[in-house]
């Protein structure tokens, strides 16, 4: 008999499960520091062409598990940038060194640019609020210790001194190309999720606890879910769905049906 896929689910609610209205979605504060006072606020400059924020002043321990490191610099993807901005831990500046309002960062998510949608941000925010370490799938935290696979547009590099700078610069270009080409509505692996770990290192993160894929609408077919599992290399796969602020997680379990007479 053919195996039947069975859904197992567990879900958690974010702090506010109501949908955002215009007032919630576009705070009127001109500067993020007005939303929440903190003494350890970091600063970053948003790069429109890159679709990332370059961190120019780091404060606090959050950078152990946030941001990708390239050529000695730390860059934040859009979901990381907005999350830190929302909690008042990061001031995001524009090209004129003026502080971006939260509504301007929300627009970058609302437009589903840079490989991220509002639903993906909700998932990222939910997991980060629970203490998980979350990274964009396919984008290494750091190139240190990553072997070169010789692909022309690989995000991996080599630790040899005479090649690492070129690999770092090539990696930044490839990350930018990947973010600009991503279609947020396609079924694909979105995040690598690690359990809370005080000894986490970007240069040697190890295998994630599970890989996460955002599902919109109906669950994927058996063929699509099996194709995703093959990409996981033995790492557990979880699917997630966002419905009015509620983030739910699912996984497939294969069961054998009894043979009927």
N, C-alpha and C positions, 0 to 999 in steps of 0.2 A: 504493500500500500504506500501511496505517496505520503510524505510527511506533511503535517499541517502546522503552519506557523501560528503561534499563540502570543497574544500581546500580554506583557507584564508591564505594569506602570507604577510609577511613584511620582508624586507631584508635590510642589510647595508653592505657597503664595508669596508674592512680593509684598512689600509693606503696604502698597496701595494698589488694589486690583481694579480700580475704576479706570475708565478710559480717560486720556488726557483731553481737556478742553483747551481752547486757544490760550487761556490765561496760564494754565499749567504748562503748556508746551513751550511758551515763549516768556520766560521770566523777564521782568522789566529791569532788573539790575544791570547796570552797565559793566560792572566788573565783578568777577567771581568772588572776590574777597568779601563783597557785601552780603553774599548769601550765607557764608559760614566763616567765622573768624578762626584762623589757625595760625600758629606760630611757625609751622614748618611747611610753608607753601613753596612749591617748586615753580619754575618758570620754563615755558617752552615757546617756540615760534612756529606757527603753522606755515607749512610749505605747500602752496596750492598745487604746484606741478607734481610734487611727490605724493600728495594726499596723506601726509604724515606730519607730525609735529616733532621738531628737533628740540630736545631738552637742552636748555642752556644753563640752568641752575637746578641742581638736584638737592633736595632735603628730605630727610626721613628714610626709613628702611624699606619703603614700598618698592624702591627701584631694584631690589633683589629679585623680585618676581614680576616686574612690569617693564615693558619696553624691549626692543631688540637693539643689539649692539653691533655697530658696523664702523670699522675704521676709527675706533676709539670714541665714537659718538653714540648717544642713545636716542632712538626714535620711538615715538608712540604711534601706534595705529589708531584709527579714528575711534574705535570702541574704548581703547585705553584712555585716549585723550578726554572723551566725554565723561567717562566714569570718574576720573580723577577731578575733572572740572566740577562735576556735580557735588562731590563731597568736599569741595573747597581746598583740595590738595594741590591743584595745579592752575596757574594763571597762563592762559594761552594768548600770545601776542600776534598781531598781524605784521605785515611788512613795514608798517609805519610805527612799530613798537607801541601800538595802542592795544589795550586789553580787549579781547573779543568777548562779547556778551554770550551768555549761554544760548540764547535763541539763534545766534549765528552758527554755533557748533551743532545745535539740533538740526539746522537746515542741511548740514552736510550728511547727517544720517537720513533725514526725511527724503533726500534726493536719491538715496540708495547708491551713492557713489562710493568709491574707494573700497568696494567689495563688502560693504556692510549695509544692513537694513535695520529699521527700528526693532524688528523682532529679534534679529541676531544680537543687537545691543541689549535687549531685555534679558536674553539668555546669559550673556556675558556678565551683566550687572548682578543677576540673581546668583550665579555661581561665585562670583567674587565676594558678594556680601556674605556668603556662607563660609568663606575662608579658603575656597579652592584656588589653585593656581591655574590660570587659563591662558593659553597662547593660541595664536592663529595657526591653523594646520597648514603645513607646507612652508612656513616661514621660521627658520631656526632662530632661537634666542640669540645665539652667538655663533661665529664661524670658528672659534677657537676649538681645535681638536676635531673638527669635521673634515673628513677626507674628501679630496677633490674627485668628482665623478667625470670630469672633462667635458660635460655638456656645455654648449656655447652660452646658454642662459640659465645656468644652474644657480640656485641660492646657496650652494655649498662651496667651501673653499679648501685651503690647505694650510698647514701650520709651518710650512717652509718659509723662511724669512724673505727669500727673493721673489715669492709669488703671492704672499698673503695680502699685500696692499692692493694688487690688481684684482684679487678675488673679492676683497671687501667692496671695492668700487663697483665691480661687476654685479655683486649681489644686490647692492642698493638699486641699481638700474633694473635688475630682474624683479625685485620686489615691487617697484613702481609699475612695471609693465604688467605684472600679475594682478595687482590691485585694480588697474584701469581696465583690464580685460575680463574681470570676474563678473558673472551674471548672478545676482543674489537670489534669483528664483530657481536656479538649477539645483538638482539634488547632488550634493557633494559633501565631503568631510569639511567641517567648519572649524572646530576647535580641538586642541589637545588639552585634556583636563588632568591635572595632577592633584593628589591629596595634599592637604596642608602639610608643609614640611619646612621646619626652621633651618634645615641644612641644604635647602635647594640651591643649586648653582646653575646659572645660565650656560656655562661652558660644559657642564655634564649633567643635564637634567634627568637623564635616564628615560625609561619608557613611561608614558602617561598611564594613569589608572584606567582611562577609557577615552575613546574618540567620540566626538559628538557631531551629529548631522541634524540640521533643522529641516523639518517636514512641514510643508504647507498643504492643507487639504487632506485628502485620504492617505493612509499609509502606503508606502511604496509596494510595488509588486514583488513577488518572490525573486524574480530575476534581478531586479534593481537592488534589492537588499543584499542578495548574495554577491553582486558585483561590488557593493560597498564593503562588505565583509572581507572580500579578497584584498582590498586596498589597505586593510588594517594590519596585515601581517601578524595575526594572532592576538592583537590588542582588542579588548572588548569594545563593542560598538553600541552606542546608545543613540536613540533618536529623540528629538524634542519637538514640542509644539507650543506655540504661544497663542493664548486666547484671552483677550481683554485683560492683559497684564498677568495672567496666570501661566506659569511655565511648567509644563509637564514633561516627564522623561519616560521613555519606553525602551524596551529591548525585546528581541525575538528569542523565543525558546523553541527548539525543534522537538516535536514529540512524535512518537510512533503510534499510529492508530491501530487498534486491534483488528486482526483479520476476521472478517465476518464469514459465517458459513455460506 
